[in-house]
């Protein structure tokens, strides 16, 4: 049996974004319980040359929505990158999930060999087939930023474990 581009992509992105949302719920509970300044987490970087937590969540969302948009040929919504709270990041995640779910399966299925040209840095582009782009660019970039956001929360004391990353609040 063959797996479709839709079934390989949209459920994966939405599942992990749901888990990221769950991690943000735990971060907000941690902030509230410990009376932590939210900006201490929102602006935290694992290393000085890395992007802060807020940007990690924004890029994770952008990786999912832009990846699906490029593969499907549907225009991605534009987000302002102005989130300044956990609640606003949660709203961005939800807007991303809503967009992903709105893309018809038939816009994704059959795009395995479609050429996808996308920006790499400010002045360069790269072209890959739809399947290669999904597997070797879109997913790795997405998971990198979700994992980095998770690591920032863990580093700051939010009680998260592997199950939070993999399963979220599902039972």
Secondary structure by P-SEA (a helix, b strand, c coil): cccccccccaaaaaaaaaaaaaaaaaaaaaaaaaccccccccccccccccccaaaaaaaaaaaaaaaaaaaaccbbbbbccccccaaaaaaaaaaaaaaaaaccccccccccccbbbbbccccbbbbbcaaaaacccaaaaaaaaaaaaaaaaaaaccccccccccccccc
